[in-house]
Amino acid sequence: MSVSLQFGHNGVMKTRTLLAASLIALPIFAATSQPSTQSSGNALLDRIHADTPPKFDRAKQSDRDYVMQYMTQIRAWGKEKAAMEAEFLKANPDLPEAEKIRGDRWMMMASFDDPAKVKSEAEAYLADPKHKDDATALFTLAAMGMRTPDRSDPMPAIERFIAAHPKDPRGAQLLFSVAQRPGQSPNQALIDRIMKDYPDTDAARMAAGANRQATAVGKPFELEFNDATTGKHIAMKDLKGKVVVVDFWATWCGPCVAEMPEMKRIYSEYKDKGVEFIGVSLDQPEKEGGLDALKEFVKTNEIPWPQYYQGDSWGGKFTASWGINSIPTVFVVDQDGNLFTTAASRVVEPILKQLLANKAKAAQ
């Protein structure tokens, strides 16, 4: 089991992360008999803000027992935080901070507790004439629609949110999530809509990247950077004649780390046959320890290929320019320097065999 625990990064992926598994919430707990005053509300608010999740040891993310133990810890933390948030909302429902706390609590409950209860609460909140167009409640319902087990159509709830808040950039996030649903072909009509109606949003930039992926196969692939671990300059033009595997990944990404031994095996087998690997790291900014985490992982796990560290997690310009909305994502560039595929995850080796065989046949 892999769990995303990227708390609070911005952009399209923030919604997806919250929906994936970022927090845990439990049923509403009865608030204590505190007077509803601003001073008590602020004191409780300080406690809520100070209550951070237990730290996850990334060095142990392959240890199933450790991961299960950590999940137990984070559920206990979530129970405590949910109780505090419920207490705050009951005592101070109209303070400016209440809207964000209400949204956070609903997202926690949707991820780990009872989605039906969240839907009931959100609809009841909207039924109050004072809150009939509440953005938090409408967004929560729309976001929950992306997670229905029966794969039902999420668009009615999304359209409801957009109708009430047409300029809210979260509308673009929701549309992009539908346009790029895993296991389905990209929805070009929704991608075009995002670029037209939300031109200055992160989602629009991601949509442009998705368009780029759809049209870039067979065209020259350009990338130039200094290796994060050695400082060596790497340029695609210098790798012409070789097949290049480009792996978008991060040290915090469980599936990426799980696939690394297999990637190392493939690299070892094919590196002398005209194949190179490049890692594109989505690790956190340097001030948050992302560069150190990357260097330590590469050193400890003896990763031999160069790493392009963008320094801004999902905000990296190169990643965004290609519309990368999940990792690991693997591209393959052919011997002529042209993009061969943007969907090589878990099928790297068959693609390498195909391209090398084609080259050998052409030489004959």
Helices and strands as residue ranges (DSSP letters): H 12-21, H 38-50, G 58-60, H 64-91, H 98-112, H 115-127, G 129-131, H 135-144, G 145-147, H 155-164, H 170-179, H 188-197, H 202-216, E 224-226, E 233-235, G 236-239, E 243-249, H 254-270, G 271-273, E 275-281, G 286-288, H 290-300, E 307-309, G 313-315, H 317-321, E 329-333, E 339-341, H 348-363
